[in-house]
């Protein structure tokens, strides 16, 4: 079923800027105007392996064809003065495959999650088929597992913030879109805070109607209730208990959501500057020039080219690359040329 999903690029504007001490290279793009549709800079995807399979990976490229990390290199906001954020679509609506950004792998491609050696799929929660929104994540955010959220009194889940996009179109995995944030739900998953943003594609035909969480209740009655129900029960078919929620399952408004996003973005910046313990999170990036994990495009390309179709395995649920990559990292063409590159080599060797 995954093989039928089109990998269509979407034109968008992505403009980097300063994020605290981080220097993000500027992207070129048309400024937002009064037109209902937004011109956007182009991100492209490149698949390795055949879906559905444990070895399938979907890598990202920027507008000039350079490999990038969708976790670290796509700017969080499209415009600092607007409520417009980038979203990376991981799972199209009405599908079941649990696709996700591989946070522990170099360049963080999208993969299908594996448990006990088997590809993971979410169950259908009656009366729905698969995910009931386009599901994905905000780039440049991180829910720190070592930091207790003051709002929920629980630690973060070690992932980017999740997004439920409620627009009218089914979007392919790997699409990078611009969304308006409408509100947020605080899921407590096995004792961890797992925020779920409610958002809508700015280019959706009905986007002009939606400005805050109450508009979802007005124009899509029952959708928020279905969302709460879905998250409460989606793990029950696996033999797990119902999920719990902070604030008694109340959806908070966009102003509240902005504060959560701001906090997660600050945690991400600390992660990229090695001021927080990221554990197994892979921080290799190409756009954050003052990050100690900054990587050259040549190294990124060599890494991806080393991952050939059929050369990746899932061993007891952990992604491992065949020894060819391990050997290639020791060739002269991949020898470290700077302190940053030496750190990248250490990351890659740890990955192998």
C-alpha positions as a Markdown table, in Angstrom:
| # | Residue | x | y | z |
|---|---|---|---|---|
| 1 | Unk | 0.0 | 0.0 | 0.0 |
| 2 | Unk | 2.9 | 2.4 | 0.8 |
| 3 | Unk | 4.3 | 1.8 | -2.7 |
| 4 | Unk | 1.2 | 3.5 | -4.1 |
| 5 | Unk | 1.8 | 6.7 | -2.2 |
| 6 | Unk | 3.1 | 9.5 | -4.6 |
| 7 | Unk | 6.2 | 11.3 | -3.5 |
| 8 | Unk | 5.3 | 14.6 | -5.0 |
| 9 | Unk | 7.3 | 17.7 | -4.2 |
| 10 | Unk | 5.4 | 20.8 | -2.9 |
| 11 | Unk | 6.6 | 24.3 | -3.7 |
| 12 | Unk | 6.9 | 26.4 | -0.5 |
| 13 | Unk | 8.8 | 29.3 | 1.0 |
| 14 | Unk | 11.2 | 28.4 | 3.8 |
| 15 | Unk | 13.2 | 31.1 | 5.3 |
| 16 | Unk | 15.8 | 30.4 | 8.0 |
| 17 | Unk | 16.9 | 33.0 | 10.5 |
| 18 | Unk | 18.5 | 33.4 | 13.8 |
| 19 | Unk | 17.4 | 31.0 | 16.5 |
| 20 | Unk | 19.2 | 32.2 | 19.7 |
| 21 | Unk | 22.9 | 31.4 | 19.2 |
| 22 | Unk | 22.2 | 29.2 | 16.2 |
| 23 | Unk | 22.9 | 30.6 | 12.8 |
| 24 | Unk | 20.6 | 29.1 | 10.1 |
| 25 | Unk | 21.5 | 29.8 | 6.5 |
| 26 | Unk | 18.9 | 31.9 | 4.7 |
| 27 | Unk | 16.6 | 30.3 | 2.2 |
| 28 | Unk | 15.4 | 32.2 | -0.8 |
| 29 | Unk | 11.7 | 32.4 | -1.4 |
| 30 | Unk | 8.9 | 34.7 | -2.3 |
| 31 | Unk | 7.5 | 36.7 | 0.5 |
| 32 | Unk | 4.0 | 36.0 | 1.7 |
| 33 | Unk | 1.4 | 38.2 | 0.1 |
| 34 | Unk | -2.4 | 38.6 | 0.4 |
| 35 | Unk | -3.0 | 35.7 | -2.0 |
| 36 | Unk | -4.8 | 32.8 | -0.4 |
| 37 | Unk | -2.1 | 30.4 | -1.6 |
| 38 | Unk | 1.5 | 30.6 | -0.3 |
| 39 | Unk | 4.5 | 30.3 | -2.7 |
| 40 | Unk | 6.9 | 27.9 | -1.0 |
| 41 | Unk | 10.5 | 26.8 | -1.5 |
| 42 | Unk | 10.9 | 23.3 | -2.8 |
| 43 | Unk | 11.9 | 20.3 | -0.7 |
| 44 | Unk | 12.3 | 17.0 | -2.4 |
| 45 | Unk | 12.5 | 13.4 | -1.2 |
| 46 | Unk | 14.5 | 10.4 | -2.3 |
| 47 | Unk | 13.5 | 6.9 | -1.4 |
| 48 | Unk | 16.0 | 4.1 | -0.6 |
| 49 | Unk | 14.7 | 0.6 | -0.6 |
| 50 | Unk | 11.1 | -0.5 | -1.3 |
| 51 | Unk | 8.2 | 0.2 | 1.0 |
| 52 | Unk | 6.8 | -1.5 | 3.0 |
| 53 | Unk | 10.1 | -3.0 | 4.3 |
| 54 | Unk | 12.3 | -2.6 | 7.3 |
| 55 | Unk | 15.0 | -1.1 | 5.1 |
| 56 | Unk | 13.0 | 1.6 | 3.4 |
| 57 | Unk | 14.2 | 5.1 | 4.1 |
| 58 | Unk | 12.9 | 8.4 | 2.7 |
| 59 | Unk | 15.7 | 11.1 | 2.6 |
| 60 | Unk | 15.1 | 14.8 | 2.2 |
| 61 | Unk | 16.8 | 17.3 | -0.1 |
| 62 | Unk | 16.6 | 21.1 | -0.2 |
| 63 | Unk | 15.8 | 23.3 | -3.2 |
| 64 | Unk | 19.3 | 22.9 | -4.7 |
| 65 | Unk | 19.4 | 19.2 | -4.3 |
| 66 | Unk | 21.5 | 18.8 | -1.2 |
| 67 | Unk | 20.6 | 16.2 | 1.4 |
| 68 | Unk | 19.3 | 17.6 | 4.7 |
| 69 | Unk | 17.7 | 16.5 | 7.9 |
| 70 | Unk | 14.0 | 17.1 | 8.2 |
| 71 | Unk | 14.4 | 17.2 | 11.9 |
| 72 | Unk | 17.1 | 19.8 | 12.1 |
| 73 | Unk | 17.5 | 21.7 | 8.8 |
| 74 | Unk | 13.9 | 22.7 | 7.9 |
| 75 | Unk | 13.1 | 25.9 | 9.7 |
| 76 | Unk | 10.4 | 25.8 | 12.3 |
| 77 | Unk | 8.7 | 28.9 | 11.2 |
| 78 | Unk | 8.0 | 30.2 | 7.7 |
| 79 | Unk | 7.8 | 33.8 | 8.8 |
| 80 | Unk | 8.6 | 35.0 | 12.3 |
| 81 | Unk | 5.7 | 37.4 | 12.3 |
| 82 | Unk | 3.0 | 35.0 | 11.3 |
| 83 | Unk | 1.3 | 31.9 | 12.8 |
| 84 | Unk | 2.7 | 29.8 | 10.0 |
| 85 | Unk | 5.0 | 26.8 | 10.7 |
| 86 | Unk | 6.6 | 24.1 | 8.6 |
| 87 | Unk | 5.2 | 20.6 | 9.1 |
| 88 | Unk | 6.8 | 17.3 | 7.9 |
| 89 | Unk | 4.1 | 14.8 | 7.0 |
| 90 | Unk | 5.0 | 11.4 | 8.2 |
| 91 | Unk | 1.6 | 9.6 | 7.8 |
| 92 | Unk | -1.1 | 10.3 | 5.3 |
| 93 | Unk | -4.7 | 10.3 | 6.6 |
| 94 | Unk | -6.6 | 7.0 | 6.4 |
| 95 | Unk | -3.4 | 4.9 | 6.3 |
| 96 | Unk | -2.1 | 2.5 | 9.0 |
| 97 | Unk | 1.7 | 2.2 | 8.6 |
| 98 | Unk | 3.5 | 3.9 | 11.5 |
| 99 | Unk | 5.9 | 6.0 | 9.6 |
| 100 | Unk | 8.2 | 8.4 | 11.5 |
| 101 | Unk | 11.2 | 10.6 | 11.4 |
| 102 | Unk | 14.2 | 8.4 | 12.4 |
| 103 | Unk | 15.6 | 10.6 | 15.1 |
| 104 | Unk | 18.5 | 8.2 | 15.9 |
| 105 | Unk | 19.8 | 7.9 | 12.4 |
| 106 | Unk | 22.0 | 10.3 | 10.4 |
| 107 | Unk | 20.0 | 12.8 | 8.4 |
| 108 | Unk | 16.8 | 11.5 | 10.1 |
| 109 | Unk | 15.0 | 10.0 | 7.1 |
| 110 | Unk | 11.4 | 8.8 | 7.4 |
| 111 | Unk | 11.1 | 5.1 | 8.1 |
| 112 | Unk | 8.4 | 2.6 | 9.2 |
| 113 | Unk | 8.7 | 1.8 | 12.8 |
| 114 | Unk | 9.6 | -1.8 | 13.7 |
| 115 | Unk | 8.8 | -3.7 | 16.9 |
| 116 | Unk | 10.0 | -7.3 | 17.6 |
| 117 | Unk | 11.3 | -7.5 | 14.1 |
| 118 | Unk | 7.9 | -6.7 | 12.5 |
| 119 | Unk | 6.7 | -3.5 | 10.7 |
| 120 | Unk | 4.3 | -1.6 | 12.9 |
| 121 | Unk | 0.8 | -0.6 | 11.9 |
| 122 | Unk | -1.8 | 1.2 | 14.0 |
| 123 | Unk | -5.2 | -0.5 | 14.5 |
| 124 | Unk | -8.4 | 0.8 | 13.1 |
| 125 | Unk | -10.3 | 2.6 | 15.9 |
| 126 | Unk | -14.0 | 2.2 | 15.1 |
| 127 | Unk | -15.4 | 3.7 | 12.9 |
| 128 | Unk | -12.2 | 5.1 | 11.4 |
| 129 | Unk | -9.6 | 3.7 | 9.1 |
| 130 | Unk | -6.0 | 4.3 | 10.2 |
| 131 | Unk | -4.9 | 7.8 | 11.2 |
| 132 | Unk | -7.8 | 10.3 | 11.1 |
| 133 | Unk | -5.6 | 13.3 | 10.1 |
| 134 | Unk | -2.4 | 13.9 | 8.1 |
| 135 | Unk | 0.1 | 13.2 | 10.9 |
| 136 | Unk | 3.6 | 14.5 | 11.2 |
| 137 | Unk | 5.9 | 16.7 | 13.2 |
| 138 | Unk | 7.2 | 20.3 | 13.6 |
| 139 | Unk | 10.9 | 20.5 | 12.7 |
| 140 | Unk | 13.4 | 22.0 | 15.1 |
| 141 | Unk | 11.4 | 21.0 | 18.1 |
| 142 | Unk | 12.3 | 18.4 | 20.8 |
| 143 | Unk | 10.4 | 17.2 | 23.9 |
| 144 | Unk | 13.3 | 16.8 | 26.3 |
| 145 | Unk | 13.1 | 13.5 | 28.2 |
| 146 | Unk | 15.3 | 14.9 | 31.0 |
| 147 | Unk | 13.1 | 17.9 | 31.6 |
| 148 | Unk | 9.9 | 17.8 | 33.5 |
| 149 | Unk | 7.2 | 19.8 | 31.8 |
| 150 | Unk | 5.8 | 22.3 | 34.3 |
| 151 | Unk | 2.4 | 22.1 | 32.6 |
| 152 | Unk | 1.9 | 18.4 | 32.8 |
| 153 | Unk | 4.4 | 17.3 | 35.5 |
| 154 | Unk | 5.7 | 14.7 | 33.2 |
| 155 | Unk | 9.0 | 14.4 | 31.2 |
| 156 | Unk | 9.1 | 14.8 | 27.4 |
| 157 | Unk | 8.9 | 11.8 | 25.0 |
| 158 | Unk | 12.2 | 12.4 | 23.2 |
| 159 | Unk | 10.6 | 13.3 | 19.9 |
| 160 | Unk | 9.7 | 16.4 | 17.8 |
| 161 | Unk | 6.2 | 17.8 | 18.6 |
| 162 | Unk | 3.5 | 15.8 | 16.8 |
| 163 | Unk | 1.0 | 17.6 | 14.5 |
| 164 | Unk | -2.5 | 16.5 | 13.4 |
| 165 | Unk | -3.3 | 18.4 | 10.2 |
| 166 | Unk | -7.1 | 18.5 | 9.7 |
| 167 | Unk | -7.4 | 19.9 | 6.2 |
| 168 | Unk | -9.4 | 18.4 | 3.4 |
| 169 | Unk | -6.6 | 16.8 | 1.4 |
| 170 | Unk | -4.8 | 13.5 | 2.0 |
| 171 | Unk | -1.0 | 14.4 | 1.9 |
| 172 | Unk | 1.8 | 12.0 | 1.0 |
| 173 | Unk | 4.5 | 11.1 | 3.6 |
| 174 | Unk | 7.5 | 13.3 | 3.1 |
| 175 | Unk | 5.5 | 16.3 | 2.1 |
| 176 | Unk | 6.6 | 19.6 | 3.8 |
| 177 | Unk | 3.7 | 22.0 | 4.2 |
| 178 | Unk | 2.9 | 25.2 | 5.9 |
| 179 | Unk | 0.3 | 25.1 | 8.7 |
| 180 | Unk | -1.6 | 27.4 | 11.0 |
| 181 | Unk | -1.6 | 26.2 | 14.6 |
| 182 | Unk | -5.1 | 26.1 | 16.1 |
| 183 | Unk | -4.6 | 24.4 | 19.4 |
| 184 | Unk | -3.0 | 21.5 | 21.3 |
| 185 | Unk | -3.8 | 18.4 | 23.3 |
| 186 | Unk | -1.6 | 17.0 | 26.1 |
| 187 | Unk | -1.4 | 13.2 | 25.8 |
| 188 | Unk | 0.4 | 11.3 | 28.6 |
| 189 | Unk | 1.8 | 8.2 | 27.0 |
| 190 | Unk | 3.3 | 5.7 | 29.5 |
| 191 | Unk | 4.1 | 8.6 | 31.9 |
| 192 | Unk | 5.6 | 10.8 | 29.2 |
| 193 | Unk | 4.3 | 14.1 | 27.8 |
| 194 | Unk | 3.4 | 13.7 | 24.2 |
| 195 | Unk | 1.9 | 17.0 | 22.9 |
| 196 | Unk | -0.4 | 16.8 | 19.9 |
| 197 | Unk | -0.8 | 20.0 | 17.9 |
| 198 | Unk | -4.0 | 20.7 | 15.9 |
| 199 | Unk | -3.3 | 22.5 | 12.7 |
| 200 | Unk | -4.5 | 23.2 | 9.2 |
| 201 | Unk | -2.6 | 23.5 | 5.9 |
| 202 | Unk | -2.5 | 27.2 | 5.0 |
| 203 | Unk | -3.3 | 26.2 | 1.4 |
| 204 | Unk | -6.4 | 24.2 | 2.3 |
| 205 | Unk | -9.6 | 25.6 | 0.7 |
| 206 | Unk | -11.1 | 26.2 | 4.1 |
| 207 | Unk | -8.0 | 27.5 | 5.9 |
| 208 | Unk | -9.3 | 31.1 | 6.0 |
| 209 | Unk | -12.1 | 29.9 | 8.3 |
| 210 | Unk | -9.8 | 28.5 | 11.0 |
| 211 | Unk | -8.0 | 30.8 | 13.5 |
| 212 | Unk | -8.2 | 29.0 | 16.8 |
| 213 | Unk | -9.4 | 25.8 | 18.4 |
| 214 | Unk | -13.0 | 27.0 | 18.7 |
| 215 | Unk | -13.2 | 27.2 | 14.9 |
| 216 | Unk | -12.5 | 23.5 | 14.7 |
| 217 | Unk | -15.6 | 22.9 | 16.9 |
| 218 | Unk | -17.6 | 25.2 | 14.8 |
| 219 | Unk | -16.7 | 24.1 | 11.3 |
| 220 | Unk | -15.7 | 20.4 | 11.9 |
| 221 | Unk | -18.1 | 19.4 | 14.7 |
| 222 | Unk | -17.1 | 16.1 | 16.3 |
| 223 | Unk | -13.5 | 16.1 | 15.0 |
| 224 | Unk | -11.9 | 17.1 | 18.3 |
| 225 | Unk | -14.0 | 14.5 | 20.2 |
| 226 | Unk | -12.9 | 11.8 | 17.6 |
| 227 | Unk | -9.3 | 12.9 | 18.0 |
| 228 | Unk | -9.5 | 12.5 | 21.8 |
| 229 | Unk | -11.1 | 9.1 | 21.4 |
| 230 | Unk | -8.5 | 8.0 | 18.9 |
| 231 | Unk | -5.6 | 8.8 | 21.1 |
| 232 | Unk | -7.3 | 7.3 | 24.1 |
| 233 | Unk | -7.8 | 3.9 | 22.5 |
| 234 | Unk | -5.3 | 3.4 | 19.7 |
| 235 | Unk | -2.9 | 1.3 | 21.8 |
| 236 | Unk | -5.6 | -0.9 | 23.4 |
| 237 | Unk | -5.6 | -3.4 | 20.6 |
| 238 | Unk | -1.9 | -4.0 | 21.4 |
| 239 | Unk | -2.9 | -5.1 | 24.9 |
| 240 | Unk | -1.9 | -1.8 | 26.4 |
| 241 | Unk | -4.1 | 0.4 | 28.8 |
| 242 | Unk | -5.9 | 3.4 | 27.6 |
| 243 | Unk | -3.8 | 6.6 | 27.3 |
| 244 | Unk | -4.3 | 9.4 | 29.7 |
| 245 | Unk | -4.4 | 13.2 | 29.2 |
| 246 | Unk | -3.4 | 16.3 | 31.1 |
| 247 | Unk | -6.1 | 18.9 | 31.8 |
| 248 | Unk | -8.7 | 16.1 | 31.7 |
| 249 | Unk | -8.4 | 15.9 | 27.9 |
| 250 | Unk | -9.2 | 19.6 | 27.3 |
| 251 | Unk | -7.9 | 21.0 | 24.0 |
| 252 | Unk | -6.0 | 24.2 | 24.7 |
| 253 | Unk | -6.0 | 27.2 | 22.4 |
| 254 | Unk | -3.3 | 28.5 | 20.0 |
| 255 | Unk | -1.8 | 30.9 | 22.4 |
| 256 | Unk | -1.2 | 28.0 | 24.8 |
| 257 | Unk | 0.2 | 26.0 | 21.9 |
| 258 | Unk | 2.6 | 28.7 | 21.0 |
| 259 | Unk | 4.2 | 28.6 | 24.4 |
| 260 | Unk | 4.6 | 24.8 | 24.2 |
| 261 | Unk | 6.2 | 25.2 | 20.7 |
| 262 | Unk | 8.5 | 27.9 | 22.0 |
| 263 | Unk | 9.7 | 25.7 | 24.8 |
| 264 | Unk | 10.3 | 22.7 | 22.6 |
| 265 | Unk | 12.2 | 24.9 | 20.1 |
| 266 | Unk | 14.5 | 26.1 | 22.9 |
| 267 | Unk | 15.1 | 22.5 | 24.0 |
| 268 | Unk | 16.0 | 21.6 | 20.4 |
| 269 | Unk | 18.5 | 24.5 | 20.2 |
| 270 | Unk | 20.1 | 23.3 | 23.4 |
| 271 | Unk | 20.3 | 19.8 | 21.9 |
| 272 | Unk | 22.0 | 21.1 | 18.7 |
| 273 | Unk | 24.5 | 23.0 | 20.7 |
| 274 | Unk | 25.3 | 20.0 | 22.9 |
| 275 | Unk | 23.9 | 21.8 | 26.0 |
| 276 | Unk | 21.5 | 19.0 | 26.6 |
| 277 | Unk | 22.0 | 15.2 | 26.8 |
| 278 | Unk | 20.4 | 13.9 | 23.6 |
| 279 | Unk | 21.3 | 10.3 | 24.3 |
| 280 | Unk | 20.9 | 8.4 | 21.0 |
| 281 | Unk | 19.4 | 11.3 | 19.1 |
| 282 | Unk | 21.4 | 11.9 | 16.0 |
| 283 | Unk | 22.0 | 15.7 | 15.5 |
| 284 | Unk | 23.9 | 15.7 | 12.2 |
| 285 | Unk | 22.8 | 18.7 | 10.2 |
| 286 | Unk | 23.9 | 20.8 | 7.3 |
| 287 | Unk | 22.2 | 24.2 | 7.9 |
| 288 | Unk | 23.1 | 25.0 | 11.5 |
| 289 | Unk | 26.6 | 26.3 | 10.9 |
| 290 | Unk | 27.7 | 26.9 | 14.5 |
| 291 | Unk | 26.4 | 23.5 | 15.8 |
| 292 | Unk | 29.2 | 21.0 | 16.7 |
| 293 | Unk | 27.2 | 18.5 | 14.7 |
| 294 | Unk | 27.4 | 20.4 | 11.5 |
| 295 | Unk | 28.2 | 18.2 | 8.5 |
| 296 | Unk | 29.5 | 18.9 | 5.1 |
| 297 | Unk | 27.4 | 18.2 | 2.1 |
| 298 | Unk | 30.0 | 15.8 | 0.7 |
| 299 | Unk | 29.8 | 13.7 | 3.9 |
| 300 | Unk | 26.0 | 13.7 | 3.8 |
| 301 | Unk | 26.0 | 12.6 | 0.2 |
| 302 | Unk | 28.6 | 9.8 | 0.8 |
| 303 | Unk | 26.5 | 8.5 | 3.7 |
| 304 | Unk | 23.2 | 8.3 | 1.7 |
| 305 | Unk | 25.0 | 6.8 | -1.3 |
| 306 | Unk | 26.4 | 4.1 | 0.9 |
| 307 | Unk | 22.8 | 3.1 | 1.9 |
| 308 | Unk | 21.8 | 1.1 | -1.2 |
| 309 | Unk | 18.6 | -0.7 | -1.8 |
| 310 | Unk | 18.4 | -3.9 | 0.2 |
| 311 | Unk | 21.5 | -3.1 | 2.3 |
| 312 | Unk | 19.7 | -2.1 | 5.5 |
| 313 | Unk | 18.4 | -4.5 | 8.1 |
| 314 | Unk | 16.3 | -4.4 | 11.2 |
| 315 | Unk | 17.9 | -6.5 | 13.9 |
| 316 | Unk | 15.8 | -7.0 | 17.0 |
| 317 | Unk | 14.0 | -3.7 | 16.3 |
| 318 | Unk | 17.2 | -1.6 | 15.9 |
| 319 | Unk | 18.3 | -0.2 | 12.6 |
| 320 | Unk | 21.7 | -1.3 | 11.6 |
| 321 | Unk | 23.7 | -0.6 | 8.4 |
| 322 | Unk | 25.7 | -3.3 | 6.7 |
| 323 | Unk | 29.5 | -3.2 | 7.2 |
| 324 | Unk | 30.0 | -1.5 | 3.8 |
| 325 | Unk | 29.1 | 1.9 | 5.4 |
| 326 | Unk | 31.3 | 1.2 | 8.4 |
| 327 | Unk | 34.2 | 0.6 | 6.1 |
| 328 | Unk | 33.5 | 3.6 | 3.9 |
| 329 | Unk | 33.7 | 5.9 | 6.9 |
| 330 | Unk | 37.4 | 4.9 | 7.2 |
| 331 | Unk | 38.3 | 5.8 | 3.7 |
| 332 | Unk | 40.4 | 8.8 | 2.9 |
| 333 | Unk | 37.5 | 10.6 | 1.2 |
| 334 | Unk | 35.6 | 10.6 | 4.5 |
| 335 | Unk | 38.6 | 11.6 | 6.7 |
| 336 | Unk | 37.7 | 14.4 | 9.1 |
| 337 | Unk | 38.7 | 17.9 | 7.9 |
| 338 | Unk | 37.5 | 19.9 | 10.9 |
| 339 | Unk | 36.5 | 19.6 | 14.5 |
| 340 | Unk | 32.9 | 19.6 | 13.4 |
| 341 | Unk | 33.6 | 16.8 | 10.8 |
| 342 | Unk | 35.4 | 14.8 | 13.5 |
| 343 | Unk | 32.3 | 15.0 | 15.6 |
| 344 | Unk | 30.2 | 13.9 | 12.6 |
| 345 | Unk | 32.5 | 10.9 | 12.0 |
| 346 | Unk | 32.0 | 9.9 | 15.7 |
| 347 | Unk | 28.3 | 10.1 | 15.2 |
| 348 | Unk | 28.3 | 8.0 | 12.1 |
| 349 | Unk | 30.6 | 5.4 | 13.6 |
| 350 | Unk | 28.3 | 5.2 | 16.7 |
| 351 | Unk | 25.4 | 4.7 | 14.3 |
| 352 | Unk | 27.2 | 1.8 | 12.6 |
